[in-house]
Amino acid sequence: MKSVESTKSVAPETKKSTQDFLRQRLTHFGLTMIVMGICFPLYYLGLFGTVDGPLNPARLGTSLAEIGIAKIHILLLFISLLIIACTWNWIFNWASFLMGLRLTCIKKVNNERSVCGARVSRKKEVNKKTGRVVSQYICVCGHKKPEAHFHPVKKGAVSYSLLILSFLFCALIILS
């Protein structure tokens, strides 16, 4: 025999708001208009090669050649962008760690099920037993620990896109 509770649905059904749908559609429409607003002037300036204008690829090539910029210079530019897109977060994380930023307390609280997680500051103190200078991390709550948790910055979609585009442009320059 089924009980009254077993006949009820597990999760109550929620109706999707039409406001969310309209807001999403307006956001996408606005982004489309912004992209069109950027692309139309570039089209009429000749960037895409179909209209004769100051940004026509043939004119750009001759202008750069007149200045003295060769294929190797452009290749070096894209290799530099490739290296920057690949290593920027390593350098930022290393500098942040050395300066003592992005560190949180790891003291266990509430019956050792969670950690404090408050921001810490690093202080150098002399160890009484060894006489060596050691780092001491002190959080806002007053916890003192010899170590803290570092929160590194991870690469995002923009960094990966720049990395892939730089790699593709390098390949195009080498193969052409």
Summary of the structure (lengths in Angstrom):
residues: 176
radius of gyration: 28.5
end to end distance: 76.7
largest distance: 89.4
contacts: 378
relative contact order: 0.09
helix: 51%
strand: 14%
